[in-house]
């Protein structure tokens, strides 16, 4: 592993410790950290920003979207508590970086992106990296999930919703977990974890203040 990726992993570990009072997770799982070190983040950012690819910060990627900071990607993945057998829905493919991380940690990924150009570019990146075999790319309104393949053991949302969309709650399998930023753009948002019990009861916990681009619904407004 090159020095830049190793440095990125160290900053993730440091931030996990700093945020432990919020998240309850001072240490992220070894398997998540291993995958974070394996995925070449520089392949998912514009060429002009590759010198910053392993910095622990979000970066603009075009189309009004960003690639999340590595710590947030690692934390959101860790909060799904994946064991490798799950079917996961990702809402907001973006560059495909988070998709690539998920692809190495679960059995199947369905990823939904409303911007066709981003979806195509992400597909091409994962194909080049040999990570697309069990990833299904869809161009659609992510706030509606992907009911054709529901239910999902895990749902990860990479844009902030004003409230958790009802279709996503419906598509979460009993025993499943969802990680989603909730709140309006420009205001305080919270990274939330939703657990659905086997009886269908939902528990939601707000964990950490965050800042994400808004989740856009088909009508063109924040969802």
Z-matrix of the N, CA and C atoms (Angstrom, degrees):
N
C 1 1.464
C 2 1.527 1 108.98
N 3 1.328 2 116.95 1 132.95
C 4 1.456 3 117.44 2 -177.55
C 5 1.525 4 111.72 3 -74.35
N 6 1.328 5 115.53 4 167.74
C 7 1.460 6 121.23 5 -173.15
C 8 1.520 7 112.32 6 -63.62
N 9 1.317 8 117.72 7 -35.87
C 10 1.464 9 120.01 8 -178.26
C 11 1.526 10 111.02 9 -65.93
N 12 1.319 11 117.15 10 -41.48
C 13 1.475 12 119.16 11 177.94
C 14 1.522 13 110.21 12 -67.94
N 15 1.329 14 117.37 13 -39.47
C 16 1.457 15 120.43 14 178.94
C 17 1.525 16 110.39 15 -62.59
N 18 1.325 17 115.99 16 -40.35
C 19 1.464 18 120.08 17 177.89
C 20 1.527 19 110.07 18 -64.11
N 21 1.324 20 117.66 19 -40.52
C 22 1.461 21 121.26 20 177.22
C 23 1.524 22 110.86 21 -58.75
N 24 1.330 23 116.87 22 -44.25
C 25 1.463 24 120.21 23 179.74
C 26 1.518 25 111.25 24 -62.63
N 27 1.320 26 116.99 25 -38.74
C 28 1.462 27 119.89 26 178.68
C 29 1.521 28 111.11 27 -65.05
N 30 1.335 29 117.44 28 -39.29
C 31 1.461 30 119.36 29 178.50
C 32 1.525 31 110.97 30 -67.91
N 33 1.335 32 117.63 31 -34.27
C 34 1.466 33 120.48 32 175.59
C 35 1.523 34 109.89 33 -63.42
N 36 1.319 35 116.76 34 -45.61
C 37 1.472 36 120.51 35 179.43
C 38 1.529 37 110.74 36 -61.16
N 39 1.330 38 116.25 37 -43.31
C 40 1.465 39 120.14 38 179.82
C 41 1.524 40 111.01 39 -62.18
N 42 1.324 41 117.00 40 -44.79
C 43 1.463 42 119.70 41 -177.92
C 44 1.526 43 111.31 42 -69.66
N 45 1.329 44 117.28 43 -33.39
C 46 1.468 45 119.86 44 176.29
C 47 1.526 46 110.08 45 -60.25
N 48 1.322 47 116.39 46 -41.77
C 49 1.467 48 119.69 47 178.36
C 50 1.524 49 110.96 48 -66.43
N 51 1.333 50 116.92 49 -41.68
C 52 1.459 51 120.85 50 -178.87
C 53 1.526 52 112.20 51 -65.24
N 54 1.325 53 117.01 52 -32.76
C 55 1.471 54 121.55 53 -176.34
C 56 1.524 55 113.10 54 -96.10
N 57 1.317 56 117.03 55 5.70
C 58 1.470 57 120.55 56 -173.87
C 59 1.522 58 112.92 57 -60.71
N 60 1.342 59 117.65 58 -30.75
C 61 1.465 60 119.29 59 -179.90
C 62 1.527 61 111.16 60 -66.97
N 63 1.331 62 117.30 61 -23.80
C 64 1.466 63 122.06 62 175.42
C 65 1.528 64 111.40 63 -86.87
N 66 1.324 65 115.60 64 -48.18
C 67 1.465 66 120.48 65 -168.84
C 68 1.519 67 114.28 66 -90.83
N 69 1.334 68 116.95 67 -23.01
C 70 1.455 69 120.42 68 -174.13
C 71 1.514 70 112.76 69 73.65
N 72 1.342 71 116.59 70 13.14
C 73 1.472 72 121.26 71 -177.82
C 74 1.534 73 110.04 72 -128.47
N 75 1.328 74 117.00 73 82.39
C 76 1.467 75 118.98 74 179.21
C 77 1.518 76 113.30 75 -68.78
N 78 1.328 77 116.17 76 -20.19
C 79 1.463 78 121.58 77 179.89
C 80 1.524 79 108.00 78 -132.38
N 81 1.330 80 116.59 79 128.17
C 82 1.461 81 120.64 80 175.31
C 83 1.521 82 109.24 81 -87.17
N 84 1.323 83 116.86 82 156.15
C 85 1.463 84 120.99 83 -172.66
C 86 1.524 85 111.98 84 -62.70
N 87 1.329 86 114.87 85 149.58
C 88 1.467 87 120.64 86 179.99
C 89 1.526 88 111.43 87 -59.27
N 90 1.345 89 116.36 88 -39.52
C 91 1.471 90 118.53 89 -176.45
C 92 1.520 91 111.36 90 -67.41
N 93 1.331 92 117.67 91 -37.54
C 94 1.462 93 120.15 92 177.13
C 95 1.523 94 110.21 93 -66.29
N 96 1.324 95 116.86 94 -43.90
C 97 1.461 96 120.12 95 -179.88
C 98 1.525 97 111.17 96 -64.96
N 99 1.311 98 116.74 97 -36.61
C 100 1.465 99 119.75 98 178.34
C 101 1.525 100 110.74 99 -62.11
N 102 1.332 101 116.04 100 -45.92
C 103 1.463 102 119.93 101 -179.58
C 104 1.529 103 110.79 102 -66.10
N 105 1.321 104 117.47 103 -38.86
C 106 1.463 105 119.96 104 177.56
C 107 1.525 106 110.75 105 -58.86
N 108 1.322 107 116.59 106 -34.12
C 109 1.455 108 120.43 107 178.14
C 110 1.511 109 113.57 108 -77.29
N 111 1.329 110 116.81 109 -21.98
C 112 1.469 111 120.94 110 -177.27
C 113 1.528 112 113.42 111 -86.01
N 114 1.328 113 116.97 112 -32.43
C 115 1.466 114 120.23 113 -175.30
C 116 1.534 115 110.08 114 -78.11
N 117 1.323 116 118.36 115 124.66
C 118 1.471 117 121.58 116 -179.45
C 119 1.530 118 111.32 117 -77.44
N 120 1.324 119 117.41 118 91.88
C 121 1.468 120 120.97 119 -175.06
C 122 1.527 121 112.14 120 -59.39
N 123 1.326 122 117.27 121 -28.01
C 124 1.466 123 119.18 122 -178.35
C 125 1.526 124 112.10 123 -64.47
N 126 1.343 125 116.79 124 -19.46
C 127 1.462 126 120.06 125 178.22
C 128 1.536 127 111.76 126 -76.50
N 129 1.320 128 116.90 127 -8.77
C 130 1.463 129 120.97 128 -174.15
C 131 1.527 130 112.95 129 -112.33
N 132 1.323 131 117.66 130 7.24
C 133 1.462 132 120.72 131 179.48
C 134 1.530 133 109.03 132 -121.62
N 135 1.336 134 117.85 133 157.78
C 136 1.464 135 120.28 134 177.85
C 137 1.527 136 111.18 135 -58.37
N 138 1.316 137 116.12 136 149.22
C 139 1.469 138 121.01 137 -177.94
C 140 1.523 139 111.75 138 -55.43
N 141 1.326 140 116.97 139 -35.15
C 142 1.465 141 120.67 140 -177.93
C 143 1.523 142 113.02 141 -68.62
N 144 1.327 143 117.17 142 -15.14
C 145 1.467 144 121.15 143 -177.42
C 146 1.524 145 112.57 144 -113.34
N 147 1.311 146 117.87 145 8.49
C 148 1.463 147 119.42 146 -175.00
C 149 1.523 148 113.18 147 -65.06
N 150 1.326 149 116.86 148 -23.80
C 151 1.461 150 118.93 149 176.37
C 152 1.527 151 111.25 150 -66.57
N 153 1.341 152 116.92 151 -18.68
C 154 1.471 153 121.99 152 179.71
C 155 1.522 154 112.46 153 -107.57
N 156 1.326 155 117.26 154 9.67
C 157 1.466 156 121.05 155 -171.52
C 158 1.516 157 113.19 156 -59.49
N 159 1.328 158 118.39 157 -31.09
C 160 1.460 159 120.54 158 -176.10
C 161 1.521 160 112.44 159 -105.98
N 162 1.337 161 116.39 160 11.82
C 163 1.457 162 120.02 161 171.79
C 164 1.526 163 108.59 162 -74.16
N 165 1.320 164 116.16 163 149.63
C 166 1.464 165 120.05 164 -178.47
C 167 1.525 166 109.89 165 -85.08
N 168 1.328 167 115.12 166 67.12
C 169 1.459 168 120.26 167 179.78
C 170 1.520 169 109.07 168 -150.96
N 171 1.333 170 114.94 169 157.27
C 172 1.461 171 120.13 170 174.19
C 173 1.521 172 108.77 171 -74.83
N 174 1.338 173 116.22 172 150.26
C 175 1.459 174 121.28 173 -179.28
C 176 1.527 175 109.60 174 -132.75
N 177 1.340 176 118.00 175 142.32
C 178 1.469 177 120.56 176 176.77
C 179 1.523 178 110.51 177 -71.04
N 180 1.323 179 115.85 178 140.91
C 181 1.469 180 119.74 179 -177.27
C 182 1.526 181 112.24 180 -127.06
N 183 1.330 182 117.34 181 8.77
C 184 1.457 183 120.77 182 -179.39
C 185 1.512 184 112.50 183 96.57
N 186 1.323 185 116.28 184 165.59
C 187 1.480 186 122.92 185 -179.73
C 188 1.525 187 111.71 186 59.06
N 189 1.346 188 116.70 187 25.43
C 190 1.453 189 120.57 188 179.72
C 191 1.512 190 114.36 189 71.97
N 192 1.332 191 117.51 190 16.87
C 193 1.457 192 122.22 191 -176.03
C 194 1.527 193 110.77 192 -113.80
N 195 1.318 194 115.95 193 165.90
C 196 1.461 195 122.05 194 178.03
C 197 1.525 196 109.97 195 -132.81
N 198 1.324 197 115.32 196 160.44
C 199 1.459 198 121.32 197 168.29
C 200 1.524 199 106.11 198 -99.86
N 201 1.326 200 117.40 199 127.14
C 202 1.458 201 121.50 200 -174.11
C 203 1.519 202 111.68 201 -65.42
N 204 1.336 203 115.09 202 156.43
C 205 1.458 204 119.43 203 178.00
C 206 1.529 205 109.42 204 -64.06
N 207 1.315 206 118.30 205 147.50
C 208 1.466 207 121.35 206 -176.08
C 209 1.527 208 113.95 207 -54.56
N 210 1.339 209 117.95 208 -39.52
C 211 1.466 210 118.81 209 -179.75
C 212 1.517 211 111.33 210 -60.25
N 213 1.328 212 117.12 211 -43.21
C 214 1.464 213 120.28 212 -178.80
C 215 1.522 214 110.74 213 -66.09
N 216 1.331 215 117.40 214 -40.22
C 217 1.468 216 120.74 215 176.59
C 218 1.525 217 110.03 216 -59.88
N 219 1.326 218 116.25 217 -46.57
C 220 1.467 219 120.51 218 -179.20
C 221 1.523 220 111.18 219 -64.88
N 222 1.333 221 117.06 220 -44.35
C 223 1.459 222 120.77 221 -178.54
C 224 1.525 223 111.34 222 -64.16
N 225 1.330 224 117.63 223 -47.80
C 226 1.460 225 120.30 224 -178.94
C 227 1.524 226 111.01 225 -61.05
N 228 1.322 227 115.85 226 -39.64
C 229 1.467 228 119.69 227 177.33
C 230 1.516 229 110.47 228 -64.44
N 231 1.317 230 116.74 229 -44.66
C 232 1.463 231 121.25 230 -178.45
C 233 1.524 232 111.31 231 -62.33
N 234 1.322 233 116.74 232 -36.13
C 235 1.466 234 121.07 233 -178.15
C 236 1.525 235 113.04 234 -67.42
N 237 1.323 236 117.36 235 -16.38
C 238 1.469 237 120.02 236 175.42
C 239 1.524 238 111.90 237 -76.75
N 240 1.341 239 117.33 238 -16.82
C 241 1.475 240 122.08 239 179.51
C 242 1.529 241 111.57 240 51.75
N 243 1.315 242 115.95 241 54.30
C 244 1.465 243 121.37 242 -177.17
C 245 1.522 244 111.75 243 -76.76
N 246 1.339 245 115.73 244 141.34
C 247 1.471 246 120.03 245 176.01
C 248 1.524 247 112.34 246 -113.58
N 249 1.332 248 117.19 247 0.27
C 250 1.458 249 121.13 248 176.53
C 251 1.513 250 115.03 249 105.56
N 252 1.334 251 117.31 250 -9.46
C 253 1.465 252 120.72 251 -176.76
C 254 1.530 253 112.98 252 -103.72
N 255 1.316 254 116.72 253 -4.34
C 256 1.462 255 120.43 254 -169.18
C 257 1.526 256 114.09 255 -80.69
N 258 1.326 257 113.58 256 156.24
C 259 1.464 258 122.78 257 167.21
C 260 1.523 259 106.08 258 -103.89
N 261 1.341 260 115.87 259 124.61
C 262 1.462 261 120.80 260 -171.80
C 263 1.525 262 110.63 261 -121.50
N 264 1.328 263 115.79 262 139.01
C 265 1.456 264 122.82 263 172.31
C 266 1.520 265 108.55 264 -103.17
N 267 1.322 266 116.35 265 127.28
C 268 1.463 267 121.51 266 172.28
C 269 1.519 268 108.22 267 -109.22
N 270 1.311 269 116.68 268 127.71
C 271 1.462 270 122.28 269 177.75
C 272 1.526 271 107.85 270 -104.73
N 273 1.331 272 116.13 271 111.43
C 274 1.455 273 121.57 272 -177.00
C 275 1.519 274 110.99 273 100.56
N 276 1.331 275 116.36 274 80.92
C 277 1.466 276 120.84 275 -178.06
C 278 1.516 277 111.73 276 -65.26
N 279 1.339 278 116.22 277 -40.81
C 280 1.458 279 120.01 278 -178.18
C 281 1.519 280 111.40 279 57.75
N 282 1.325 281 116.41 280 -130.08
C 283 1.465 282 121.14 281 179.87
C 284 1.519 283 112.94 282 -76.65
N 285 1.345 284 116.36 283 -16.83
C 286 1.458 285 120.29 284 -176.63
C 287 1.517 286 113.91 285 96.37
N 288 1.339 287 117.68 286 2.65
C 289 1.470 288 120.23 287 -178.55
C 290 1.527 289 111.41 288 -64.67
N 291 1.338 290 116.01 289 -51.77
C 292 1.462 291 118.72 290 177.54
C 293 1.524 292 110.60 291 -62.08
N 294 1.314 293 117.04 292 -36.74
C 295 1.465 294 121.75 293 177.03
C 296 1.518 295 110.69 294 -58.43
N 297 1.327 296 116.19 295 -44.41
C 298 1.463 297 121.23 296 -179.84
C 299 1.519 298 111.24 297 -61.81
N 300 1.326 299 116.06 298 -41.70
C 301 1.468 300 119.99 299 178.03
C 302 1.526 301 110.04 300 -61.94
N 303 1.325 302 116.79 301 -47.73
C 304 1.463 303 120.65 302 -179.91
C 305 1.522 304 111.78 303 -61.83
N 306 1.331 305 116.39 304 -36.45
C 307 1.470 306 120.19 305 -175.49
C 308 1.522 307 112.77 306 -60.47
N 309 1.328 308 116.48 307 -24.18
C 310 1.458 309 120.17 308 -178.11
C 311 1.525 310 112.75 309 -95.02
N 312 1.342 311 116.03 310 -0.04
C 313 1.463 312 119.26 311 -173.37
C 314 1.521 313 114.05 312 -124.20
N 315 1.332 314 118.12 313 -3.74
C 316 1.460 315 119.69 314 179.70
C 317 1.522 316 109.70 315 -141.81
N 318 1.319 317 116.22 316 174.41
C 319 1.466 318 120.81 317 -174.38
C 320 1.519 319 112.88 318 -80.33
N 321 1.335 320 117.28 319 -32.48
C 322 1.466 321 120.60 320 -175.02
C 323 1.521 322 109.39 321 -155.77
N 324 1.327 323 116.15 322 138.00
C 325 1.462 324 121.71 323 178.18
C 326 1.526 325 109.43 324 -123.71
N 327 1.320 326 116.16 325 129.63
C 328 1.461 327 122.07 326 167.30
C 329 1.524 328 106.10 327 -110.12
N 330 1.326 329 117.18 328 120.66
C 331 1.458 330 120.49 329 -177.35
C 332 1.522 331 109.75 330 -120.68
N 333 1.323 332 115.91 331 130.98
C 334 1.462 333 122.77 332 -173.15
C 335 1.525 334 109.52 333 -115.83
N 336 1.315 335 116.40 334 130.02
C 337 1.470 336 122.79 335 179.94
C 338 1.525 337 108.86 336 -137.09
N 339 1.323 338 117.46 337 132.88
C 340 1.469 339 120.09 338 -178.09
C 341 1.525 340 112.73 339 -80.57
N 342 1.350 341 117.76 340 -20.16
C 343 1.464 342 121.42 341 -178.47
C 344 1.522 343 108.54 342 -97.75
N 345 1.328 344 116.32 343 110.53
C 346 1.467 345 121.00 344 -173.47
C 347 1.524 346 112.28 345 -59.29
N 348 1.321 347 117.13 346 -38.28
C 349 1.467 348 121.09 347 -179.14
C 350 1.526 349 110.98 348 -60.46
N 351 1.329 350 117.03 349 -44.38
C 352 1.461 351 120.53 350 179.22
C 353 1.521 352 111.31 351 -65.33
N 354 1.324 353 116.52 352 -41.44
C 355 1.461 354 120.47 353 -179.74
C 356 1.522 355 111.10 354 -61.29
N 357 1.332 356 116.43 355 -44.12
C 358 1.465 357 120.53 356 -179.96
C 359 1.524 358 111.16 357 -64.60
N 360 1.326 359 116.81 358 -43.90
C 361 1.463 360 120.32 359 179.71
C 362 1.525 361 111.05 360 -63.20
N 363 1.334 362 116.70 361 -40.68
C 364 1.462 363 120.36 362 179.06
C 365 1.525 364 110.69 363 -64.20
N 366 1.327 365 116.25 364 -42.85
C 367 1.463 366 120.29 365 178.56
C 368 1.530 367 110.04 366 -58.83
N 369 1.317 368 116.41 367 -45.45
C 370 1.462 369 120.38 368 -178.69
C 371 1.526 370 111.23 369 -63.14
N 372 1.334 371 117.25 370 -40.24
C 373 1.466 372 120.10 371 178.93
C 374 1.527 373 111.01 372 -62.93
N 375 1.321 374 116.48 373 -46.24
C 376 1.463 375 118.83 374 -177.99
C 377 1.518 376 111.45 375 -67.69
N 378 1.327 377 117.16 376 -34.81
C 379 1.464 378 119.85 377 176.36
C 380 1.526 379 110.46 378 -63.96
N 381 1.337 380 117.12 379 -42.52
C 382 1.461 381 121.25 380 179.07
C 383 1.528 382 111.60 381 -62.73
N 384 1.326 383 116.44 382 -32.74
C 385 1.464 384 121.47 383 -178.45
C 386 1.528 385 112.58 384 -90.08
N 387 1.332 386 117.13 385 -0.77
C 388 1.455 387 120.50 386 -179.63
C 389 1.514 388 113.98 387 70.17
N 390 1.341 389 116.41 388 31.54
C 391 1.464 390 120.64 389 -175.48
C 392 1.527 391 113.00 390 -116.28
N 393 1.323 392 117.78 391 12.77
C 394 1.467 393 120.07 392 -171.40
C 395 1.523 394 114.49 393 -100.96
N 396 1.321 395 118.37 394 0.91
C 397 1.466 396 120.29 395 -171.39
C 398 1.522 397 113.64 396 -58.35
N 399 1.331 398 117.47 397 -40.45
C 400 1.464 399 118.97 398 -178.77
C 401 1.526 400 111.26 399 -119.22
N 402 1.348 401 114.97 400 32.92
C 403 1.462 402 121.36 401 175.47
C 404 1.526 403 108.85 402 -113.79
N 405 1.325 404 116.76 403 130.33
C 406 1.461 405 122.76 404 179.88
C 407 1.530 406 108.43 405 -112.85
N 408 1.321 407 116.58 406 121.53
C 409 1.460 408 122.43 407 -177.40
C 410 1.527 409 110.07 408 -98.52
N 411 1.328 410 115.82 409 133.59
C 412 1.461 411 121.24 410 -179.77
C 413 1.527 412 109.49 411 -133.35
N 414 1.327 413 116.43 412 138.76
C 415 1.462 414 121.86 413 173.81
C 416 1.521 415 107.11 414 -103.51
N 417 1.325 416 115.82 415 111.26
C 418 1.465 417 120.21 416 -174.03
C 419 1.523 418 109.23 417 -168.98
N 420 1.316 419 115.07 418 177.68
C 421 1.460 420 122.94 419 175.37
C 422 1.527 421 108.15 420 -76.93
N 423 1.323 422 116.28 421 106.24
C 424 1.459 423 120.30 422 -175.42
C 425 1.509 424 114.34 423 -64.65
N 426 1.336 425 117.69 424 -24.51
C 427 1.461 426 119.42 425 179.97
C 428 1.523 427 111.57 426 -65.56
N 429 1.337 428 116.31 427 -16.03
C 430 1.469 429 120.50 428 176.99
C 431 1.525 430 112.15 429 -96.42
N 432 1.335 431 115.97 430 1.71
C 433 1.456 432 119.52 431 179.36
C 434 1.517 433 111.91 432 68.64
N 435 1.318 434 114.97 433 -149.44
C 436 1.468 435 121.40 434 176.53
C 437 1.524 436 107.57 435 -143.38
N 438 1.351 437 116.11 436 79.73
C 439 1.468 438 120.51 437 -173.02
C 440 1.519 439 113.93 438 -61.98
N 441 1.336 440 117.03 439 -22.51
C 442 1.464 441 120.24 440 -178.84
C 443 1.526 442 112.20 441 -61.07
N 444 1.319 443 117.62 442 -24.45
C 445 1.464 444 120.67 443 -177.73
C 446 1.523 445 112.89 444 -117.29
N 447 1.333 446 117.24 445 4.69
C 448 1.463 447 121.08 446 -179.52
C 449 1.530 448 110.53 447 -70.04
N 450 1.331 449 117.03 448 158.70
C 451 1.464 450 128.22 449 3.51
C 452 1.525 451 112.42 450 -85.79
N 453 1.345 452 114.44 451 163.08
C 454 1.456 453 121.61 452 -178.67
C 455 1.526 454 110.41 453 -115.68
N 456 1.319 455 115.47 454 142.13
C 457 1.468 456 120.37 455 177.71
C 458 1.519 457 111.30 456 -74.24
N 459 1.315 458 116.08 457 -27.05
C 460 1.455 459 121.30 458 178.12
C 461 1.513 460 110.25 459 -143.32
N 462 1.320 461 116.41 460 144.35
C 463 1.464 462 121.99 461 174.74
C 464 1.522 463 107.46 462 -131.47
N 465 1.321 464 116.11 463 128.70
C 466 1.460 465 121.46 464 179.11
C 467 1.519 466 108.02 465 -123.91
N 468 1.323 467 116.28 466 124.47
C 469 1.462 468 122.26 467 -175.86
C 470 1.524 469 108.74 468 -112.90
N 471 1.332 470 116.82 469 126.64
C 472 1.460 471 120.89 470 -172.69
C 473 1.525 472 113.40 471 -104.68
N 474 1.330 473 117.23 472 17.71
C 475 1.461 474 122.33 473 175.11
C 476 1.523 475 107.36 474 -142.89
N 477 1.330 476 116.04 475 154.71
C 478 1.462 477 120.09 476 -172.47
C 479 1.523 478 112.09 477 -85.85
N 480 1.321 479 115.53 478 128.68
C 481 1.460 480 122.39 479 175.06
C 482 1.528 481 109.15 480 -101.36
N 483 1.331 482 116.47 481 146.95
C 484 1.464 483 119.61 482 176.93
C 485 1.523 484 110.49 483 -62.29
N 486 1.322 485 115.20 484 -34.60
C 487 1.461 486 122.67 485 172.88
C 488 1.521 487 106.99 486 -150.12
N 489 1.304 488 116.91 487 161.74
C 490 1.461 489 119.83 488 -177.03
C 491 1.527 490 108.97 489 -66.04
N 492 1.329 491 118.77 490 120.65
C 493 1.469 492 120.62 491 -178.78
C 494 1.528 493 112.05 492 -60.45
N 495 1.325 494 116.04 493 132.59
C 496 1.463 495 121.04 494 -179.09
C 497 1.526 496 113.05 495 -56.98
N 498 1.350 497 119.55 496 -39.97
C 499 1.467 498 118.61 497 179.53
C 500 1.526 499 113.15 498 -59.53
N 501 1.331 500 116.92 499 -33.56
C 502 1.461 501 119.31 500 179.44
C 503 1.526 502 110.90 501 -70.02
N 504 1.315 503 116.63 502 -38.78
C 505 1.467 504 119.72 503 176.61
C 506 1.524 505 110.38 504 -63.03
N 507 1.330 506 115.84 505 -39.78
C 508 1.464 507 119.82 506 -179.99
C 509 1.524 508 111.61 507 -66.58
N 510 1.334 509 116.77 508 -33.10
C 511 1.463 510 120.80 509 -176.26
C 512 1.525 511 113.37 510 -87.08
N 513 1.320 512 117.39 511 -3.54
C 514 1.465 513 121.13 512 176.17
C 515 1.523 514 109.15 513 -80.91
N 516 1.315 515 116.50 514 125.77
C 517 1.466 516 121.17 515 -177.74
C 518 1.525 517 111.01 516 -70.36
N 519 1.333 518 118.37 517 150.90
C 520 1.462 519 120.34 518 171.39
C 521 1.526 520 109.84 519 -54.95
N 522 1.323 521 115.81 520 132.23
C 523 1.456 522 120.56 521 -175.38
C 524 1.512 523 113.03 522 87.48
N 525 1.347 524 116.79 523 -2.54
C 526 1.461 525 121.34 524 -176.25
C 527 1.516 526 112.92 525 -87.50
N 528 1.350 527 114.76 526 170.27
C 529 1.458 528 122.09 527 -178.18
C 530 1.532 529 109.81 528 -132.91
N 531 1.315 530 115.03 529 141.00
C 532 1.462 531 121.64 530 175.61
C 533 1.523 532 108.76 531 -123.60
N 534 1.329 533 116.12 532 138.88
C 535 1.461 534 121.65 533 174.34
C 536 1.519 535 106.97 534 -120.16
N 537 1.338 536 116.56 535 124.81
C 538 1.461 537 120.66 536 -171.69
C 539 1.526 538 110.41 537 -152.46
N 540 1.342 539 118.31 538 134.83
C 541 1.462 540 120.20 539 170.83
C 542 1.528 541 109.62 540 -79.67
N 543 1.323 542 116.29 541 135.85
C 544 1.463 543 121.13 542 -176.36
C 545 1.525 544 109.09 543 -126.30
N 546 1.329 545 115.85 544 131.44
C 547 1.456 546 121.15 545 179.10
C 548 1.514 547 110.60 546 141.43
N 549 1.321 548 116.65 547 167.63
C 550 1.454 549 121.58 548 -177.51
C 551 1.522 550 111.01 549 -88.13
N 552 1.321 551 116.20 550 149.43
C 553 1.460 552 121.54 551 176.86
C 554 1.525 553 109.79 552 -60.65
N 555 1.322 554 116.73 553 137.88
C 556 1.453 555 121.09 554 179.85
C 557 1.512 556 113.55 555 83.41
N 558 1.319 557 117.51 556 -4.28
C 559 1.461 558 122.04 557 177.20
C 560 1.526 559 108.73 558 -123.26
N 561 1.310 560 115.44 559 174.84
C 562 1.458 561 119.14 560 -179.68
C 563 1.520 562 110.50 561 -63.48
N 564 1.311 563 115.77 562 126.82
C 565 1.460 564 122.01 563 174.86
C 566 1.529 565 108.31 564 -114.27
N 567 1.299 566 115.96 565 155.73
C 568 1.459 567 121.57 566 178.81
C 569 1.518 568 109.86 567 -125.18
N 570 1.320 569 115.72 568 133.64
C 571 1.460 570 119.73 569 171.12
C 572 1.521 571 107.24 570 -77.88
N 573 1.327 572 116.21 571 121.96
C 574 1.465 573 121.22 572 -173.96
C 575 1.524 574 111.02 573 -118.07
N 576 1.322 575 114.12 574 150.67
C 577 1.465 576 121.25 575 174.93
C 578 1.521 577 107.94 576 -120.61
N 579 1.320 578 115.58 577 123.92
C 580 1.462 579 121.97 578 179.76
C 581 1.523 580 108.45 579 -110.51
N 582 1.314 581 116.27 580 127.45
C 583 1.468 582 121.31 581 176.46
C 584 1.525 583 108.48 582 -115.44
N 585 1.325 584 115.77 583 133.04
C 586 1.463 585 120.45 584 175.89
C 587 1.525 586 108.22 585 -106.26
N 588 1.314 587 115.41 586 119.70
C 589 1.463 588 119.94 587 179.97
C 590 1.532 589 110.55 588 -75.49
N 591 1.305 590 115.65 589 167.54
C 592 1.466 591 119.87 590 -177.53
C 593 1.526 592 112.10 591 -63.73
N 594 1.342 593 117.13 592 -21.70
C 595 1.465 594 120.12 593 177.32
C 596 1.526 595 112.29 594 -89.61
N 597 1.344 596 116.49 595 4.32
C 598 1.452 597 120.91 596 178.66
C 599 1.514 598 114.70 597 91.92
N 600 1.335 599 117.46 598 -8.06
C 601 1.459 600 120.61 599 179.17
C 602 1.523 601 109.86 600 -67.16
N 603 1.346 602 115.69 601 142.52
C 604 1.461 603 121.68 602 -178.01
C 605 1.520 604 111.07 603 -110.17
N 606 1.307 605 116.35 604 136.28
C 607 1.459 606 122.73 605 172.24
C 608 1.520 607 107.94 606 -121.02
N 609 1.341 608 117.30 607 129.98
C 610 1.463 609 120.35 608 177.77
C 611 1.517 610 109.64 609 -123.31
N 612 1.319 611 115.44 610 132.30
C 613 1.453 612 121.88 611 -179.66
C 614 1.521 613 109.49 612 -124.05
N 615 1.335 614 116.93 613 125.32
C 616 1.463 615 121.57 614 173.84
C 617 1.522 616 108.01 615 -84.03
N 618 1.328 617 116.20 616 128.34
C 619 1.457 618 120.20 617 -170.09
C 620 1.519 619 115.04 618 -112.08
N 621 1.327 620 117.83 619 -41.13
C 622 1.462 621 119.08 620 -166.63
C 623 1.526 622 110.73 621 -155.45
N 624 1.337 623 118.82 622 134.32
C 625 1.471 624 120.03 623 173.38
C 626 1.529 625 110.04 624 -65.72
N 627 1.327 626 116.26 625 134.29
C 628 1.470 627 121.57 626 -177.39
C 629 1.526 628 109.64 627 -141.58
N 630 1.330 629 116.05 628 172.76
C 631 1.467 630 121.90 629 175.03
C 632 1.522 631 108.54 630 -137.68
N 633 1.329 632 116.48 631 113.13
C 634 1.464 633 122.95 632 -179.18
C 635 1.524 634 109.82 633 -125.59
N 636 1.328 635 115.89 634 157.32
C 637 1.462 636 119.90 635 169.54
C 638 1.526 637 107.77 636 -66.84
N 639 1.340 638 118.57 637 155.10
C 640 1.464 639 120.24 638 -176.84
C 641 1.521 640 112.99 639 -73.49
N 642 1.318 641 114.92 640 148.33
C 643 1.459 642 121.62 641 172.14
C 644 1.525 643 107.56 642 -78.66
N 645 1.324 644 116.40 643 117.45
C 646 1.465 645 121.40 644 -175.75
C 647 1.520 646 109.86 645 -96.30
N 648 1.326 647 115.66 646 128.26
C 649 1.458 648 120.41 647 178.09
C 650 1.521 649 109.66 648 -88.94
N 651 1.317 650 116.09 649 173.88
C 652 1.467 651 121.72 650 -177.11
C 653 1.513 652 112.01 651 -58.78
N 654 1.320 653 116.23 652 -29.40
C 655 1.458 654 119.87 653 179.47
C 656 1.511 655 113.77 654 -73.99
N 657 1.370 656 116.16 655 -9.10
C 658 1.460 657 119.63 656 175.63
C 659 1.508 658 114.30 657 96.56
N 660 1.333 659 118.31 658 0.78
C 661 1.456 660 120.97 659 179.46
C 662 1.511 661 109.87 660 -111.65
N 663 1.338 662 114.76 661 166.16
C 664 1.453 663 118.61 662 177.95
C 665 1.505 664 110.38 663 -60.84
N 666 1.316 665 116.59 664 137.81
C 667 1.461 666 119.71 665 -175.03
C 668 1.525 667 110.62 666 -82.88
